[in-house]
Amino acid sequence: AEAAKTSRAGMALHSITSKHPSRWLAKIDSRLSAVLPEICFIQMASSLSFYNLIELGFELCGGYSIGDNEYRLPVTTVSRLTTFVDGAKGMKGRRKAQRAVRYIRDGSASHMETKMAMILGLPCSFGGFGLGMPEMNREVSVRVRDRTTNPLAKSSYRCDLYWECGSVSVEYDSDLWHTGPSRIAADAKRRSDLDLLGVHVITVTNMQTKSRMALRAIAQLVARYCGHRIRPRPEDYWKRQTRLLKALRL
């Protein structure tokens, strides 16, 4: 109720007077409840840009929190987001959330994986390269017959960004986790193992994400493996990509 609202520094207080299902709330204690992540996503649609709303969706459905290098379990899924967004009729931000959720995928393990998925996968009308949204951290299993050519392979591998159409994986090598002789050697073996499994591996470094020419070269390589051609239709495509990269802080 309005009477219960009190001012707090650094906080914006909102109230919803229309009736909504009690299942939208999670009980914290006898006096306090919080909206579920799915409803928070819809609420944030009013204040976030379209690109940053997609980013938020990836984070909620992924295993990371921005600013935290530790893995955590996803707090929701794309399926749950879609269900809640479709059921939130009359709620402010719903239409924008419906558009955004179409481009969100489960399973991203870092904010940089999310950024690369958006840059490579979003349609050209949004400033992306139009390759289609990839699967995130797709598991590639090693079959028994594969062990005849590579007996030292693991039982399975996870690919950061994966396009089924071309069996191509884009792997982001962060400066934090992929440095040092042992880590570099392990990454090289992993790429060789995936290559023997028929997976084309493209490595992306932090430096490459800051170069438009490097990003375009990566996109063209993915497109070649998938049998696509990158053909941006919008005449102002360069400006649209600038907006995307700016929103992603790249």
MIDOSE-1310 file (N, C-alpha, C; in nm, 2 decimals, decimal comma, always signed):
residues 250
aeaa	+0,08/-0,12/+0,00/+0,00/+0,00/+0,00/+0,09/+0,12/+0,00; +0,03/+0,24/-0,05/+0,11/+0,36/-0,05/+0,15/+0,41/+0,09; +0,07/+0,38/+0,19/+0,11/+0,42/+0,32/+0,23/+0,35/+0,38; +0,26/+0,23/+0,32/+0,37/+0,15/+0,37/+0,50/+0,19/+0,30
ktsr	+0,50/+0,28/+0,20/+0,62/+0,31/+0,13/+0,70/+0,41/+0,21; +0,82/+0,39/+0,22/+0,91/+0,48/+0,29/+1,03/+0,51/+0,20; +1,09/+0,63/+0,21/+1,20/+0,67/+0,13/+1,33/+0,60/+0,18; +1,41/+0,56/+0,08/+1,54/+0,50/+0,11/+1,64/+0,55/+0,01
agma	+1,75/+0,60/+0,06/+1,85/+0,65/-0,03/+1,90/+0,55/-0,13; +1,91/+0,59/-0,25/+1,96/+0,50/-0,36/+1,86/+0,40/-0,40; +1,73/+0,41/-0,36/+1,63/+0,31/-0,40/+1,51/+0,38/-0,46; +1,45/+0,32/-0,56/+1,33/+0,37/-0,62/+1,22/+0,27/-0,58
lhsi	+1,11/+0,33/-0,52/+1,00/+0,25/-0,47/+0,89/+0,25/-0,57; +0,83/+0,13/-0,59/+0,72/+0,12/-0,68/+0,61/+0,04/-0,62; +0,49/+0,06/-0,66/+0,37/-0,02/-0,61/+0,29/-0,06/-0,73; +0,23/-0,18/-0,72/+0,13/-0,23/-0,82/+0,00/-0,25/-0,75
tskh	-0,10/-0,18/-0,80/-0,23/-0,18/-0,74/-0,32/-0,29/-0,80; -0,30/-0,34/-0,92/-0,38/-0,44/-0,98/-0,35/-0,57/-0,91; -0,45/-0,66/-0,93/-0,44/-0,79/-0,86/-0,35/-0,88/-0,95; -0,25/-0,95/-0,89/-0,17/-1,04/-0,96/-0,16/-1,17/-0,88
psrw	-0,13/-1,28/-0,94/-0,12/-1,41/-0,87/-0,02/-1,41/-0,75; -0,06/-1,47/-0,64/+0,04/-1,48/-0,53/+0,16/-1,56/-0,56; +0,15/-1,64/-0,67/+0,27/-1,72/-0,71/+0,38/-1,64/-0,77; +0,35/-1,51/-0,79/+0,46/-1,42/-0,84/+0,55/-1,38/-0,73
laki	+0,51/-1,41/-0,60/+0,59/-1,36/-0,49/+0,66/-1,48/-0,42; +0,78/-1,45/-0,37/+0,85/-1,55/-0,29/+0,86/-1,50/-0,15; +0,82/-1,58/-0,05/+0,82/-1,54/+0,09/+0,96/-1,54/+0,15; +1,00/-1,43/+0,20/+1,13/-1,42/+0,27/+1,11/-1,44/+0,42
dsrl	+1,02/-1,37/+0,48/+0,98/-1,39/+0,62/+0,84/-1,35/+0,64; +0,79/-1,35/+0,76/+0,64/-1,32/+0,78/+0,60/-1,19/+0,73; +0,69/-1,09/+0,72/+0,65/-0,96/+0,68/+0,70/-0,91/+0,54; +0,79/-0,99/+0,49/+0,86/-0,95/+0,36/+0,85/-1,06/+0,25
savl	+0,82/-1,02/+0,13/+0,82/-1,10/+0,02/+0,89/-1,03/-0,10; +0,94/-1,11/-0,19/+1,01/-1,05/-0,31/+0,95/-1,11/-0,43; +0,95/-1,03/-0,54/+0,90/-1,08/-0,67/+0,99/-1,19/-0,72; +0,94/-1,28/-0,79/+1,02/-1,39/-0,85/+1,11/-1,33/-0,96
peic	+1,22/-1,39/-0,99/+1,31/-1,34/-1,10/+1,24/-1,32/-1,23; +1,14/-1,40/-1,26/+1,07/-1,38/-1,39/+0,99/-1,25/-1,39; +0,94/-1,21/-1,28/+0,86/-1,09/-1,27/+0,96/-0,97/-1,27; +1,07/-0,99/-1,20/+1,17/-0,88/-1,20/+1,22/-0,85/-1,34
fiqm	+1,23/-0,95/-1,42/+1,27/-0,94/-1,56/+1,17/-0,85/-1,63; +1,04/-0,87/-1,61/+0,94/-0,79/-1,68/+0,94/-0,65/-1,63; +0,96/-0,63/-1,50/+0,96/-0,50/-1,44/+1,08/-0,42/-1,49; +1,20/-0,49/-1,51/+1,32/-0,42/-1,55/+1,31/-0,38/-1,70
assl	+1,21/-0,43/-1,77/+1,19/-0,40/-1,91/+1,16/-0,25/-1,93; +1,10/-0,19/-1,83/+1,07/-0,05/-1,84/+1,19/+0,05/-1,82; +1,29/+0,00/-1,76/+1,41/+0,09/-1,73/+1,53/+0,05/-1,81; +1,54/-0,07/-1,86/+1,66/-0,12/-1,94/+1,64/-0,10/-2,09
sfyn	+1,75/-0,08/-2,16/+1,74/-0,09/-2,31/+1,71/-0,23/-2,35; +1,67/-0,25/-2,47/+1,63/-0,38/-2,53/+1,75/-0,47/-2,52; +1,88/-0,42/-2,55/+2,00/-0,50/-2,54/+2,03/-0,54/-2,40; +2,02/-0,45/-2,31/+2,05/-0,48/-2,17/+1,95/-0,57/-2,10
liel	+1,83/-0,57/-2,15/+1,72/-0,66/-2,11/+1,76/-0,80/-2,15; +1,81/-0,82/-2,27/+1,85/-0,95/-2,32/+1,97/-1,00/-2,23; +2,06/-0,91/-2,20/+2,17/-0,94/-2,11/+2,13/-0,99/-1,98; +2,03/-0,92/-1,92/+1,98/-0,96/-1,79/+1,91/-1,10/-1,80
gfel	+1,84/-1,13/-1,91/+1,78/-1,26/-1,92/+1,88/-1,37/-1,93; +1,99/-1,34/-2,00/+2,10/-1,44/-2,01/+2,16/-1,47/-1,87; +2,18/-1,36/-1,79/+2,23/-1,37/-1,66/+2,14/-1,45/-1,57; +2,01/-1,42/-1,57/+1,92/-1,50/-1,49/+1,91/-1,64/-1,53
cggy	+1,93/-1,67/-1,66/+1,92/-1,81/-1,70/+2,06/-1,88/-1,71; +2,16/-1,81/-1,67/+2,30/-1,86/-1,68/+2,36/-1,89/-1,54; +2,48/-1,93/-1,54/+2,55/-1,97/-1,42/+2,65/-1,87/-1,37; +2,62/-1,74/-1,38/+2,71/-1,63/-1,34/+2,63/-1,51/-1,29
sigd	+2,70/-1,43/-1,21/+2,65/-1,30/-1,18/+2,75/-1,19/-1,22; +2,71/-1,08/-1,28/+2,81/-0,98/-1,33/+2,89/-0,93/-1,21; +3,02/-0,93/-1,23/+3,11/-0,89/-1,12/+3,15/-1,00/-1,03; +3,10/-1,12/-1,05/+3,14/-1,23/-0,97/+3,20/-1,34/-1,05
neyr	+3,32/-1,39/-1,02/+3,38/-1,49/-1,11/+3,34/-1,63/-1,06; +3,26/-1,65/-0,96/+3,22/-1,78/-0,91/+3,10/-1,83/-0,99; +3,09/-1,96/-1,01/+2,98/-2,02/-1,07/+2,86/-2,03/-0,98; +2,74/-2,01/-1,02/+2,62/-2,02/-0,94/+2,51/-2,09/-1,03
lpvt	+2,42/-2,15/-0,97/+2,31/-2,21/-1,04/+2,22/-2,11/-1,10; +2,16/-2,14/-1,22/+2,07/-2,04/-1,28/+1,95/-2,02/-1,19; +1,90/-1,90/-1,19/+1,78/-1,87/-1,10/+1,65/-1,89/-1,18; +1,65/-1,91/-1,31/+1,53/-1,94/-1,39/+1,58/-2,00/-1,52
tvsr	+1,48/-2,02/-1,61/+1,51/-2,08/-1,74/+1,43/-2,00/-1,84; +1,47/-2,01/-1,97/+1,40/-1,94/-2,08/+1,26/-1,99/-2,08; +1,23/-2,11/-2,06/+1,09/-2,16/-2,06/+1,01/-2,10/-1,95; +1,06/-2,08/-1,83/+0,99/-2,01/-1,72/+0,97/-1,86/-1,75
lttf	+1,07/-1,80/-1,81/+1,06/-1,66/-1,84/+0,95/-1,64/-1,95; +0,95/-1,73/-2,05/+0,84/-1,72/-2,15/+0,70/-1,74/-2,09; +0,69/-1,84/-2,01/+0,56/-1,86/-1,94/+0,51/-1,74/-1,86; +0,60/-1,69/-1,78/+0,56/-1,57/-1,70/+0,53/-1,45/-1,78
vdga	+0,61/-1,42/-1,88/+0,59/-1,31/-1,97/+0,46/-1,32/-2,04; +0,43/-1,44/-2,10/+0,30/-1,45/-2,17/+0,18/-1,44/-2,08; +0,20/-1,47/-1,95/+0,09/-1,47/-1,85/+0,07/-1,33/-1,78; +0,17/-1,24/-1,81/+0,16/-1,11/-1,74/+0,09/-1,01/-1,82
kgmk	-0,03/-1,04/-1,86/-0,11/-0,95/-1,94/-0,15/-0,82/-1,86; -0,13/-0,71/-1,93/-0,15/-0,58/-1,87/-0,04/-0,52/-1,79; +0,07/-0,60/-1,77/+0,18/-0,55/-1,69/+0,27/-0,47/-1,78; +0,31/-0,35/-1,72/+0,40/-0,26/-1,79/+0,54/-0,33/-1,83
grrk	+0,58/-0,32/-1,95/+0,71/-0,38/-1,99/+0,69/-0,52/-2,06; +0,57/-0,57/-2,06/+0,55/-0,71/-2,11/+0,58/-0,72/-2,25; +0,54/-0,63/-2,33/+0,56/-0,64/-2,48/+0,71/-0,64/-2,51; +0,78/-0,55/-2,45/+0,93/-0,55/-2,47/+1,00/-0,68/-2,42
aqra	+0,95/-0,73/-2,31/+1,00/-0,85/-2,25/+0,97/-0,97/-2,35; +0,86/-0,97/-2,41/+0,83/-1,08/-2,51/+0,92/-1,07/-2,63; +0,96/-0,96/-2,67/+1,05/-0,95/-2,78/+1,19/-1,00/-2,74; +1,23/-0,95/-2,62/+1,37/-0,99/-2,57/+1,39/-1,14/-2,54
vryi	+1,29/-1,20/-2,49/+1,30/-1,34/-2,44/+1,33/-1,43/-2,56; +1,29/-1,39/-2,68/+1,31/-1,48/-2,80/+1,46/-1,49/-2,83; +1,54/-1,40/-2,78/+1,69/-1,41/-2,81/+1,77/-1,46/-2,69; +1,70/-1,50/-2,58/+1,78/-1,54/-2,46/+1,80/-1,69/-2,47
rdgs	+1,91/-1,74/-2,42/+1,94/-1,88/-2,42/+1,98/-1,93/-2,28; +1,95/-2,05/-2,24/+2,00/-2,10/-2,12/+2,14/-2,14/-2,12; +2,21/-2,13/-2,00/+2,34/-2,19/-1,99/+2,46/-2,11/-2,01; +2,45/-1,98/-2,03/+2,57/-1,90/-2,04/+2,65/-1,90/-1,91
ashm	+2,79/-1,91/-1,92/+2,87/-1,93/-1,80/+2,94/-1,80/-1,77; +2,93/-1,69/-1,85/+3,00/-1,57/-1,81/+2,93/-1,45/-1,89; +2,95/-1,33/-1,85/+2,90/-1,22/-1,92/+2,96/-1,20/-2,06; +3,09/-1,24/-2,07/+3,15/-1,23/-2,20/+3,10/-1,33/-2,30
etkm	+3,06/-1,45/-2,26/+3,00/-1,54/-2,34/+2,86/-1,49/-2,39; +2,79/-1,42/-2,30/+2,66/-1,36/-2,34/+2,68/-1,25/-2,44; +2,78/-1,17/-2,42/+2,81/-1,06/-2,52/+2,84/-1,12/-2,66; +2,93/-1,22/-2,66/+2,96/-1,28/-2,79/+2,84/-1,34/-2,86
amil	+2,75/-1,41/-2,78/+2,63/-1,47/-2,83/+2,54/-1,36/-2,90; +2,53/-1,25/-2,83/+2,45/-1,14/-2,88/+2,51/-1,08/-3,01; +2,64/-1,05/-3,01/+2,70/-0,99/-3,12/+2,69/-1,08/-3,25; +2,72/-1,21/-3,23/+2,72/-1,30/-3,34/+2,58/-1,35/-3,38
glpc	+2,49/-1,36/-3,28/+2,36/-1,42/-3,31/+2,25/-1,33/-3,34; +2,25/-1,21/-3,28/+2,13/-1,12/-3,30/+2,11/-1,09/-3,45; +1,99/-1,06/-3,49/+1,97/-1,02/-3,63/+2,04/-0,89/-3,67; +2,07/-0,88/-3,79/+2,14/-0,76/-3,84/+2,06/-0,63/-3,81
sfgg	+1,92/-0,64/-3,80/+1,84/-0,53/-3,77/+1,87/-0,47/-3,63; +1,93/-0,56/-3,54/+1,96/-0,52/-3,41/+2,11/-0,49/-3,39; +2,19/-0,50/-3,51/+2,33/-0,47/-3,50/+2,42/-0,60/-3,49; +2,35/-0,71/-3,48/+2,43/-0,84/-3,47/+2,47/-0,88/-3,61
fglg	+2,54/-1,00/-3,61/+2,58/-1,05/-3,74/+2,48/-1,15/-3,80; +2,37/-1,17/-3,73/+2,26/-1,25/-3,79/+2,28/-1,40/-3,81; +2,37/-1,46/-3,73/+2,40/-1,60/-3,74/+2,30/-1,69/-3,67; +2,21/-1,63/-3,59/+2,12/-1,71/-3,51/+2,18/-1,73/-3,38
mpem	+2,09/-1,73/-3,27/+2,14/-1,75/-3,14/+2,20/-1,89/-3,11; +2,32/-1,90/-3,06/+2,38/-2,03/-3,04/+2,33/-2,10/-2,92; +2,36/-2,23/-2,91/+2,34/-2,30/-2,78/+2,46/-2,26/-2,69; +2,43/-2,25/-2,56/+2,53/-2,21/-2,47/+2,58/-2,33/-2,39
nrev	+2,71/-2,35/-2,38/+2,77/-2,46/-2,31/+2,71/-2,59/-2,35; +2,70/-2,61/-2,48/+2,65/-2,74/-2,53/+2,75/-2,85/-2,50; +2,70/-2,96/-2,45/+2,78/-3,08/-2,42/+2,80/-3,16/-2,54; +2,92/-3,19/-2,57/+2,96/-3,28/-2,69/+3,01/-3,41/-2,63
svrv	+2,95/-3,52/-2,64/+2,99/-3,65/-2,58/+3,09/-3,72/-2,67; +3,18/-3,79/-2,61/+3,28/-3,87/-2,68/+3,23/-4,01/-2,69; +3,21/-4,06/-2,81/+3,15/-4,19/-2,83/+3,27/-4,30/-2,82; +3,23/-4,42/-2,80/+3,32/-4,53/-2,78/+3,42/-4,54/-2,90
rdrt	+3,36/-4,53/-3,02/+3,44/-4,54/-3,14/+3,54/-4,43/-3,16; +3,51/-4,31/-3,10/+3,60/-4,20/-3,10/+3,73/-4,22/-3,02; +3,72/-4,31/-2,93/+3,84/-4,33/-2,84/+3,95/-4,41/-2,91; +3,91/-4,47/-3,03/+4,02/-4,54/-3,10/+4,12/-4,45/-3,16
tnpl	+4,07/-4,33/-3,20/+4,16/-4,23/-3,25/+4,22/-4,13/-3,14; +4,15/-4,13/-3,03/+4,19/-4,04/-2,92/+4,16/-4,10/-2,79; +4,24/-4,20/-2,74/+4,21/-4,27/-2,62/+4,23/-4,18/-2,49; +4,29/-4,07/-2,50/+4,31/-3,98/-2,39/+4,20/-3,87/-2,38
akss	+4,10/-3,88/-2,46/+3,99/-3,78/-2,46/+3,91/-3,79/-2,34; +3,85/-3,68/-2,29/+3,75/-3,69/-2,18/+3,62/-3,76/-2,23; +3,53/-3,78/-2,14/+3,40/-3,84/-2,18/+3,31/-3,74/-2,25; +3,33/-3,61/-2,22/+3,25/-3,51/-2,29/+3,32/-3,38/-2,27
yrcd	+3,28/-3,28/-2,36/+3,33/-3,15/-2,36/+3,21/-3,05/-2,37; +3,23/-2,93/-2,31/+3,13/-2,83/-2,32/+3,18/-2,72/-2,41; +3,10/-2,67/-2,50/+3,14/-2,57/-2,60/+3,07/-2,44/-2,55; +3,15/-2,33/-2,54/+3,09/-2,20/-2,49/+2,97/-2,16/-2,57
lywe	+2,99/-2,14/-2,70/+2,88/-2,11/-2,80/+2,89/-2,21/-2,91; +2,77/-2,27/-2,94/+2,77/-2,38/-3,03/+2,66/-2,37/-3,14; +2,70/-2,38/-3,26/+2,60/-2,38/-3,37/+2,60/-2,52/-3,43; +2,48/-2,58/-3,42/+2,46/-2,72/-3,47/+2,48/-2,72/-3,62
cgsv	+2,43/-2,62/-3,69/+2,43/-2,62/-3,83/+2,57/-2,65/-3,89; +2,68/-2,60/-3,83/+2,81/-2,62/-3,88/+2,90/-2,69/-3,79; +2,85/-2,75/-3,68/+2,93/-2,81/-3,58/+3,05/-2,72/-3,54; +3,02/-2,59/-3,51/+3,12/-2,49/-3,48/+3,10/-2,44/-3,34
svey	+3,21/-2,43/-3,27/+3,21/-2,38/-3,14/+3,30/-2,25/-3,13; +3,25/-2,15/-3,07/+3,32/-2,03/-3,04/+3,36/-2,03/-2,89; +3,49/-2,02/-2,86/+3,53/-2,03/-2,72/+3,60/-1,90/-2,68; +3,55/-1,85/-2,57/+3,61/-1,72/-2,52/+3,72/-1,75/-2,42
dsdl	+3,84/-1,71/-2,45/+3,95/-1,73/-2,36/+3,98/-1,60/-2,28; +3,93/-1,60/-2,16/+3,95/-1,48/-2,08/+4,10/-1,46/-2,03; +4,13/-1,34/-2,00/+4,27/-1,31/-1,95/+4,29/-1,37/-1,81; +4,18/-1,39/-1,74/+4,19/-1,44/-1,60/+4,21/-1,59/-1,59
whtg	+4,14/-1,67/-1,68/+4,14/-1,82/-1,66/+4,22/-1,89/-1,77; +4,27/-1,82/-1,87/+4,34/-1,89/-1,98/+4,48/-1,84/-2,00; +4,55/-1,82/-1,89/+4,69/-1,78/-1,90/+4,78/-1,88/-1,82; +4,91/-1,88/-1,85/+5,00/-1,97/-1,79/+5,02/-2,09/-1,87
psri	+5,14/-2,15/-1,87/+5,18/-2,27/-1,95/+5,08/-2,39/-1,94; +5,04/-2,43/-1,82/+4,96/-2,54/-1,80/+4,82/-2,52/-1,86; +4,76/-2,40/-1,84/+4,63/-2,37/-1,89/+4,63/-2,36/-2,04; +4,74/-2,30/-2,10/+4,75/-2,29/-2,24/+4,76/-2,43/-2,31
aada	+4,84/-2,51/-2,24/+4,85/-2,65/-2,29/+4,72/-2,73/-2,29; +4,65/-2,71/-2,18/+4,52/-2,77/-2,16/+4,42/-2,73/-2,27; +4,42/-2,60/-2,30/+4,33/-2,54/-2,40/+4,36/-2,59/-2,53; +4,49/-2,61/-2,56/+4,53/-2,66/-2,69/+4,49/-2,80/-2,71
krrs	+4,51/-2,88/-2,61/+4,46/-3,02/-2,61/+4,31/-3,03/-2,63; +4,24/-2,95/-2,56/+4,09/-2,95/-2,57/+4,05/-2,91/-2,72; +4,11/-2,82/-2,78/+4,08/-2,78/-2,92/+4,11/-2,90/-3,01; +4,22/-2,96/-2,99/+4,26/-3,08/-3,07/+4,16/-3,19/-3,06
dldl	+4,12/-3,22/-2,93/+4,02/-3,32/-2,90/+3,89/-3,29/-2,97; +3,84/-3,17/-2,96/+3,71/-3,13/-3,03/+3,73/-3,14/-3,18; +3,84/-3,10/-3,23/+3,86/-3,11/-3,38/+3,85/-3,26/-3,43; +3,90/-3,35/-3,35/+3,89/-3,49/-3,38/+3,75/-3,54/-3,37
lgvh	+3,67/-3,47/-3,30/+3,52/-3,50/-3,29/+3,44/-3,44/-3,40; +3,51/-3,36/-3,48/+3,44/-3,30/-3,59/+3,38/-3,16/-3,56; +3,43/-3,10/-3,45/+3,38/-2,97/-3,41/+3,49/-2,87/-3,44; +3,44/-2,77/-3,52/+3,53/-2,66/-3,56/+3,54/-2,56/-3,44
vitv	+3,66/-2,54/-3,39/+3,67/-2,45/-3,27/+3,73/-2,31/-3,32; +3,67/-2,21/-3,28/+3,72/-2,07/-3,30/+3,74/-2,00/-3,17; +3,86/-1,96/-3,14/+3,90/-1,90/-3,02/+3,89/-1,75/-3,03; +3,83/-1,69/-2,92/+3,82/-1,54/-2,92/+3,88/-1,49/-2,79
tnmq	+3,97/-1,39/-2,80/+4,04/-1,34/-2,69/+3,97/-1,20/-2,65; +4,01/-1,15/-2,54/+3,95/-1,03/-2,49/+3,99/-0,91/-2,59; +4,11/-0,92/-2,64/+4,16/-0,81/-2,73/+4,07/-0,81/-2,86; +4,03/-0,93/-2,91/+3,95/-0,94/-3,03/+3,81/-0,88/-3,01
tksr	+3,76/-0,89/-2,89/+3,62/-0,83/-2,87/+3,62/-0,68/-2,88; +3,74/-0,62/-2,88/+3,75/-0,47/-2,88/+3,77/-0,42/-3,02; +3,78/-0,51/-3,12/+3,80/-0,48/-3,26/+3,69/-0,52/-3,35; +3,63/-0,43/-3,42/+3,52/-0,46/-3,51/+3,57/-0,55/-3,62
malr	+3,69/-0,52/-3,67/+3,74/-0,61/-3,78/+3,76/-0,75/-3,74; +3,81/-0,77/-3,61/+3,83/-0,90/-3,56/+3,70/-0,97/-3,54; +3,60/-0,90/-3,49/+3,46/-0,96/-3,46/+3,40/-1,00/-3,60; +3,42/-0,92/-3,70/+3,36/-0,95/-3,83/+3,43/-1,08/-3,89
aiaq	+3,56/-1,09/-3,87/+3,64/-1,20/-3,92/+3,59/-1,33/-3,85; +3,56/-1,32/-3,72/+3,51/-1,44/-3,64/+3,37/-1,48/-3,70; +3,29/-1,37/-3,72/+3,15/-1,40/-3,77/+3,15/-1,46/-3,91; +3,24/-1,42/-3,99/+3,25/-1,47/-4,13/+3,30/-1,62/-4,12
lvar	+3,39/-1,65/-4,03/+3,43/-1,79/-4,02/+3,32/-1,88/-3,97; +3,24/-1,83/-3,87/+3,12/-1,91/-3,83/+3,03/-1,93/-3,94; +3,00/-1,82/-4,02/+2,91/-1,82/-4,13/+2,95/-1,92/-4,24; +3,09/-1,93/-4,26/+3,14/-2,02/-4,36/+3,11/-2,17/-4,32
ycgh	+3,14/-2,20/-4,19/+3,12/-2,33/-4,15/+2,97/-2,37/-4,15; +2,88/-2,27/-4,13/+2,74/-2,30/-4,12/+2,67/-2,28/-4,26; +2,75/-2,25/-4,36/+2,69/-2,23/-4,50/+2,61/-2,11/-4,51; +2,64/-2,00/-4,43/+2,56/-1,88/-4,44/+2,65/-1,77/-4,51
rirp	+2,58/-1,66/-4,54/+2,65/-1,54/-4,59/+2,60/-1,42/-4,50; +2,69/-1,34/-4,45/+2,65/-1,22/-4,38/+2,61/-1,11/-4,47; +2,48/-1,08/-4,47/+2,44/-0,97/-4,56/+2,35/-0,87/-4,49; +2,41/-0,78/-4,42/+2,32/-0,68/-4,35/+2,24/-0,60/-4,44
rped	+2,11/-0,60/-4,42/+2,01/-0,53/-4,51/+2,00/-0,38/-4,47; +1,99/-0,35/-4,34/+1,97/-0,21/-4,31/+2,08/-0,12/-4,36; +2,05/+0,00/-4,42/+2,15/+0,09/-4,47/+2,23/+0,15/-4,36; +2,17/+0,16/-4,24/+2,24/+0,22/-4,12/+2,30/+0,11/-4,03
ywkr	+2,33/-0,01/-4,09/+2,38/-0,12/-4,01/+2,50/-0,08/-3,92; +2,59/+0,00/-3,97/+2,71/+0,04/-3,89/+2,66/+0,11/-3,77; +2,56/+0,20/-3,78/+2,51/+0,27/-3,66/+2,44/+0,17/-3,56; +2,37/+0,08/-3,62/+2,30/-0,02/-3,53/+2,40/-0,10/-3,45
qtrl	+2,51/-0,14/-3,52/+2,61/-0,22/-3,45/+2,68/-0,14/-3,35; +2,70/-0,01/-3,38/+2,76/+0,08/-3,28/+2,67/+0,09/-3,15; +2,54/+0,09/-3,17/+2,45/+0,10/-3,05/+2,46/-0,03/-2,97; +2,47/-0,15/-3,04/+2,48/-0,27/-2,98/+2,61/-0,28/-2,90
lkal	+2,72/-0,25/-2,96/+2,85/-0,26/-2,89/+2,86/-0,16/-2,77; +2,80/-0,05/-2,79/+2,80/+0,05/-2,68/+2,72/+0,00/-2,57; +2,60/-0,06/-2,59/+2,52/-0,11/-2,49/+2,59/-0,22/-2,41; +2,67/-0,30/-2,49/+2,74/-0,41/-2,43/+2,88/-0,37/-2,37
rl	+2,90/-0,24/-2,37/+3,03/-0,18/-2,32/+3,15/-0,24/-2,38; +3,15/-0,25/-2,51/+3,26/-0,30/-2,59/+3,31/-0,19/-2,68
